[in-house]
Amino acid sequence: MPVRTPDPDPEPDPEESTPGGEPFIPGSLEGFGTGAGSVNPGWLTDVELAQARRRLPILYVEAVPVRTDGVGVVTEVGLLRATPLGEMTRTIVSGRVRYGETVRDALFRHLENDLGPMAFPLLPLQPTPFTVAEYFPMPGLGAFHDDRQHAVSLAFVVPVTGTCDPRQDALEVTWLGPEEAASDAVAADMEGGRGTLLRMALASVGALR
């Protein structure tokens, strides 16, 4: 089964996006995004993005949404049910960082896109990842795999306090206890080694006993 990093299209914005577009990276692929039919030279077409993925790593952020009790102990973990390739899978919040965008802003944008505007994630001014995950297109180079690209992902645990209403490709969000979320059954439903990433996230906040 193909494995891929969740990769929603950017939200519609007539000022900065085109269908299937991607932020341009100045100096890396000179001249891309400037051909005929390009609405905005700051975005890559699908073909240009595929070329970029063959030449350089792509920066992502990933977030494990959690609910906590009054003293900050994780009580539930939110997992998205999605069908990125027609296969029902579990996944976490994930997406690319745009050129000129801070990591915090990228995290907030993807959390809002995937969980809805009323999720109310709690993000510190300077978010610190619990790990850096490297996804390779070649199997066997590490714990994480993405057959489309070499992706470098900053991974975070993010408490949410509001109501989650999944958008983009997500069908629903399921809240599980930490032990169930870390189970082999759940890991088997997650692509690219994200079951391992989820266990690392829970261990980083002391949620696994």
Secondary structure in CASP SS format (residue, H / E / C, confidence):
PFRMAT SS
TARGET T0000
AUTHOR 0000-0000-0000
METHOD secondary structure of the structure
MODEL  1
M C 1.00
P C 1.00
V C 1.00
R C 1.00
T C 1.00
P C 1.00
D C 1.00
P C 1.00
D C 1.00
P C 1.00
E C 1.00
P C 1.00
D C 1.00
P C 1.00
E C 1.00
E C 1.00
S C 1.00
T C 1.00
P C 1.00
G C 1.00
G C 1.00
E C 1.00
P E 1.00
F C 1.00
I C 1.00
P C 1.00
G C 1.00
S C 1.00
L C 1.00
E C 1.00
G C 1.00
F C 1.00
G C 1.00
T C 1.00
G C 1.00
A C 1.00
G C 1.00
S C 1.00
V C 1.00
N C 1.00
P C 1.00
G C 1.00
W E 1.00
L C 1.00
T C 1.00
D H 1.00
V H 1.00
E H 1.00
L H 1.00
A H 1.00
Q H 1.00
A H 1.00
R H 1.00
R C 1.00
R C 1.00
L C 1.00
P C 1.00
I E 1.00
L E 1.00
Y E 1.00
V E 1.00
E E 1.00
A E 1.00
V E 1.00
P E 1.00
V E 1.00
R E 1.00
T E 1.00
D C 1.00
G C 1.00
V C 1.00
G C 1.00
V C 1.00
V E 1.00
T E 1.00
E E 1.00
V E 1.00
G E 1.00
L E 1.00
L E 1.00
R E 1.00
A E 1.00
T C 1.00
P C 1.00
L C 1.00
G C 1.00
E C 1.00
M C 1.00
T E 1.00
R E 1.00
T E 1.00
I C 1.00
V E 1.00
S E 1.00
G E 1.00
R E 1.00
V C 1.00
R C 1.00
Y C 1.00
G C 1.00
E C 1.00
T C 1.00
V H 1.00
R H 1.00
D H 1.00
A H 1.00
L H 1.00
F H 1.00
R H 1.00
H H 1.00
L H 1.00
E H 1.00
N H 1.00
D H 1.00
L H 1.00
G C 1.00
P C 1.00
M C 1.00
A C 1.00
F C 1.00
P E 1.00
L C 1.00
L C 1.00
P C 1.00
L C 1.00
Q C 1.00
P C 1.00
T C 1.00
P C 1.00
F C 1.00
T E 1.00
V E 1.00
A E 1.00
E E 1.00
Y E 1.00
F E 1.00
P C 1.00
M C 1.00
P C 1.00
G C 1.00
L C 1.00
G C 1.00
A C 1.00
F E 1.00
H E 1.00
D C 1.00
D C 1.00
R C 1.00
Q C 1.00
H C 1.00
A E 1.00
V E 1.00
S E 1.00
L E 1.00
A E 1.00
F E 1.00
V E 1.00
V E 1.00
P E 1.00
V E 1.00
T C 1.00
G C 1.00
T C 1.00
C C 1.00
D C 1.00
P C 1.00
R C 1.00
Q C 1.00
D C 1.00
A E 1.00
L E 1.00
E E 1.00
V E 1.00
T E 1.00
W E 1.00
L E 1.00
G C 1.00
P H 1.00
E H 1.00
E H 1.00
A H 1.00
A C 1.00
S C 1.00
D H 1.00
A H 1.00
V H 1.00
A H 1.00
A H 1.00
D C 1.00
M E 1.00
E C 1.00
G C 1.00
G C 1.00
R H 1.00
G H 1.00
T H 1.00
L H 1.00
L H 1.00
R H 1.00
M H 1.00
A H 1.00
L H 1.00
A H 1.00
S H 1.00
V C 1.00
G C 1.00
A C 1.00
L C 1.00
R C 1.00
END
